[in-house]
């Protein structure tokens, strides 16, 4: 057994299959992938890694398995899946996930190819565990897969607490010990036990508050968009393919950007935090419906149109259209009077938080600082934004797009 001191869970005991997996290159690579990607540009202490988080998920999974009475090989499979659940992440975690998916067809939870051979497969074989079965659990398949990836999974329980701790933001603080202890299986479905509606609500509230302050902070989004564009240019300028990009870590990618002529400026800006600014920051109600659903190429066409109208280089314009907000935890199940009910039907808080998420959604257009006003005006015309009058620096209610100079970086 190995004992590891953790910033969130104090001491984590690692034994059995987890100990066999711990020092494999596949898992150790996660030491070099930051958990929050570009959020470190906002919160300097947010430098924790996917490796720490994976240990935390393993720890919480072990606690849950104990409370649920799951033992033997079934428990070993879940522990292995919990520890390996993030090995499919590319550099800077979720920042490049869509780009990797466009090039490889794989999201970060598609890990079957990464577990099928090499040291990880050898470690699993030593405990008579099937790599394909572990990969299924990572995707949340089956009764026990819900523990690893589902509405009540131990993954989000760990990352909310861990991200709040390392950013210093208090909104992700939840009673993770109670959350794990109160998990139950009813007819094969993972639910919270009787009297835990408020515990389930705490997950929703924590994520709803962390979204605008951490995960979707405008500087996080600007730097993410810049990183995505740099990585896209890198793939176009070199022989690097999506599969190789997926296996890089943060340092590998930044080094590749720096040493490639076409992306050296992207690396310089990211390395020195010389970030683009907001030309537009528009509410969902002011954005045409077809733009909300626009694909990658349509967004790139919009960038070129805006750049031409503003007479700036097209590579200087970034249009950021985030996905429509989802509150996946609202479908979590809770026991109420011995009856399993969806949280969305039991909690009036769910509807309020869903409305808040829609109100917090913003479309962004980002450019180098000298171009914000000119590009902002062009973007209003070319994107068909329903914003009355010229862009102004104002914080009065009803102003739906503002200049970066007023709102800060």
Secondary structure, 3 states (H helix, E strand, C coil): CEEEEECCCEEEEECHHHHHHHCCHHHHHHHHCECCHHHHHCCCCCCCEHHHHHHHHHHHHHHHHHHHCCCHHHHHHHHHHHHHCCCCCCCCHHHHHHHHHHHHCCCCCCCHHHHCCHHHHHHHHHCCCCHHHHHHHHCCCHHHHHHHCCCCCHHHHHHHHHHHHHHCCHHHCCCHHHHHHCEEEECCEEEECCCCHHHHHHHHHHHHHHHHHHHCCHHHHHHHHHHHHHHHHHHHHCCCCHHHHHCCCHHHHHHHHHCCHHHHHHHHHHHHCCCCEEEEEEEHHHCCHHHHCCCHHHHHHHHHHHHHHHCCCHHHCEEEECCCCCCHHHHCEEEECCEEEEHHHHCHHHHHHHHHHHHHCEEEEEECHHHHHHHHHHHHHHHCCCCCCCCCCCCCCCCCCCCHHHHCC
